[in-house]
Amino acid sequence: MAKVVVPFRLDEKKVPILNLEGEAVGEIVLPKLFSLPVRKDLIRRAFHSAFTARLQPKGRDPLAGKRRAGESWGIGYGLARVPRLDNGRAVFAPMTRGGRLAHPPRVEKVLHELINKKERIRAILSALAATSIPELVKERGHVFSAKFLPVIVVNDIENISRASEAREVLKKLGLWEDIMRAYERTRIRAGKGKMRGRRYVTPKSLLLIVSRTDAPALKSFRNFPGVDVVVPDILSILHLAPGGVPGRLTVITVDALEKIKSKYEVVTP
């Protein structure tokens, strides 16, 4: 359990609990962490740390471009003094065809940006707090008609096993417009990544946080473009602030909210 001490009193936020028909069936007080200030600088640093941790180091063969028995001819031939074969073809040098790279990527390069543990936890809490601010959610580009954020839903949503049922629930919750935004803006990547298994770029849509890993909703909701379904145990800054930008459109079940509250305890003096 992570405890975060804040030097001021936090206001309590109340949001309705919605059923699968989009109707309010109760009211719940959000944990104090949803009232924390949004630290965009910490969120960006934490995102860079988590993003670079997933990068795979790569390098070149140390002998790439050097497997030629070329030798410089010296002066007096009216040619550049680069290594050449007997037939006069230049080899080895960086500007020649088939030559080595001047500054190739190396596996020794440090890619992972480190961050302190307390800073990482504070960034996650700050990103969670940003999900309750409609202005930040709209600034990210999300489209929705829900009146209160984050959207707190009854636990029955976790038992939805079919994408058709999930679509109807999202329509009644006022969130289907954001799914269509991600669908319509899915495009072909510009660049060589389209030839390397990364052909399409899909915008991020809503985030669904459920309480258990065996929930059928994990498979039904992930069919929609840009949707991520996670449990509180693996909730990270990559889910809450894609690209390092806070304010993701978030749906949380009642049990998942209790787990988040117990995992991240905010202490006020």
N, C-alpha and C positions, 0 to 999 in steps of 0.2 A: 504494500500500500504506500502510495506516495503522498506526503503531506506538503502542502504549499502554504506558507504563511504570508498573508498580505497585510499591510500596515493600515488598512482603512476598512470601514464597514461596507459590506456589499448588500445591495438591494436584492430582494427576492422577486423573481419573475414567475408569473402564473400563466400557464397555457392550458387550453382544453385538451382532453383526451378524446380522440376521434375513433369511431368504429369503422368497419369496412364500408359503410354507406356514406362516410364523410360527415356524420352527425356527432355532435359533442355528447358524450355520455358521462363526463366528469371533468374534474379540474385537478391539475397537479402543479406543485411548486417545483420549478427547476432547481437543480443543485446550485450552490453559490458560485461554482466555477463558471457558469454561464453569464455571470455579471463581471468577470474579470476584464480589465482593459485589453484591447487587442494590440499586441506588440508585433507589428508587421516585420520589424527588423529581425526579431527572434524567429518568427515563422519562416522567413526567407533563409536564415542560416540553418535551421533545422531541416528544411527541405533539401538544401544543397548537401547536407551531411548524409541524409537518407538516400538521396538520388545517386550520389557518387559512390556510396557503399555497394551499389548494385552493378557498377561498371566493371567489366572484365579487362584486366591489363592485357595489352597486346604489344607486340614488337616485331621486328624484322629479323630474318635470318642474318646472323653476323657476316656471312659470306655472300649475301645477295648482291649481285652485280659485280662480284670480284672474282668470279671463276673464269677468268680469261688470262692467258699468258701474254698480255700486252707489255710493250716496253717503249719508252719514248725514243724517238729517232734523234732527238737533239736538234741542233740548229743547222741552217744551211739548206733546208728543203722547202722553205716558204710555207710551212705548215705549223699549226699550233703544237706546242711541245706537250702533248698529252700521250698517254700510253696507246700504242697502236699495234695491230696485228701485222703480219708480213705483207698482207694485201693492202695495207694503208687504212684499214677501218679503225676508227678511234673507239676505245673501250675503257671501262673502269671509271672514268671521270663522271661526275654527276650530270654534266650537260650532254653526255653522249647517249646514243640509243642503247638500251640494255645495261647502262651503267648503274652505279650505286646511287642511293638517295643521299643527299647532302646532310640532312638532319632527320633520320628516320625515327619513328616512334619507338620508345624503349620500355620494356616491362618494369624497369626500375623507377619509372616516373610515379610519383605519389599522386593518386587520383582522389583518394578519400579525404574529404574535409571533416575534421573532427569537431565535436561539440561536447560541452560539458553535460553531464546527465541531468542536472537540475535545470539547465537552460532548455534541454530537449523536452523535459516534462512541462515546463512553463510554456513552451511553444505549442505543445499539444493542447494544453488548457486554453491558451489564447485562441487557437484555431477553433476549438469547440465553442468558445464564447462568440466567435464571429458568425457561427451558424445561426445564432438567435437574432442577428441584426439584419433586417430586410434590406437596408441600403447596401450593405456589403455583398449580400447574396445577389441583388440585382446588378451591382457593379461588376460581378463576375460574368454576367451575361445570362443568368438563369431566368427562365420564364415560368411563372406560376401564378395561381390565383388563391393560394392558401393565405389566410389572414394572420396566422400565428406561426412563428418559426422558433425552434425547429418543430417539425410536425411530429407530434407524439401520437402513436397509434396503439390500439389494443394488441395483445399478444396473438390474436387469431390470425394476424397477417403472416406470421411465421409458418402457418400450416398450409398456405397456398402453394399448390404443387403444379399448377398449369399456368402458362404464360397468358392465356386468354382471360383467366380469372384475375391475374395480376394487372392486366391492362384495364379492366373494368374498375378495379379498386383505385388505381392511380387516377383514372378519370374523375371518380367521385371525390378524391382527395384534392383535386385541383392541381395535379402535378404532371399530367400526361402531356401538356404543352411543352414541357422541357424535354421530354423524350423525343418528341417530334422535331424539336430544334436540333438535337444531336443527330437525328436521322437525316434531316435535310442538309446539314452542314458537313456530313461525312464526305470526304473528298480524297482524291488521289494525291499522294505525297509528291512534292516537287523535289527532284533530285534522284540520286542513284539508290536511295533507300527503297524505292519501289521495286528494285530488282533483287532485294536482299530480304524478302519476307516481311517488309514493312510498307506494303503498297498503299494502304489506306490510313488516313488520319481521322479519328473520331473524337469530337469534343466530349468533355466530361459532362455527364448529366447528374442525376441525384445519387446520393449515398444512403443506403439502407443499412441500419445497424440492428442486428438481431441478437438474441441472448444465447443461442446455442449453435454448435457447429453442424448438427444433424437436422436443422430446420429445412423443410422442403423449399422454403422461400429462397434459399441459397442458389437453387438451380432454376427456379421459375423466373426470378427477376433479372438474372444475369443475361437473359436472352435479349434484353433491350439495349440499344446502343448507348454507351457512356455510363451505364449503371454499374455500381460496385456494391456488393453485399459483404459485410464483414461482421465479426463479433468483437466485443470490447477488448478481448485479450490481445488481438493483433491490430487494433486500431492505431494507425500511425499518421504522421503528418502528410504522408503521400496520399492518404485517403481524404483528409480534412482540408488540405490546401494544395491541390494539384498545381504544379508550376510555381509553388511558393506564394500563391495568391489566396488569401483567406476568404471565407464566405461561401462554402459549398452548400448547395441545397440538400438538406439532411432530413431523413425520416428515421425515428427511433422508436422502438417498441418500449412498453412500460418496464418489462423485466430488464431489457438492455440498459435503460436509463438508470435503474437501481444498481446494476453492475458498474456502470461508469462512475456513479456517485461513490460507491464503496472503494473503487480502485484509486480514484483521485480525490482525496479529501482536502478541502480548502479550509484552513484555520484562520480565523480572524481574531484579533486581540479584543 
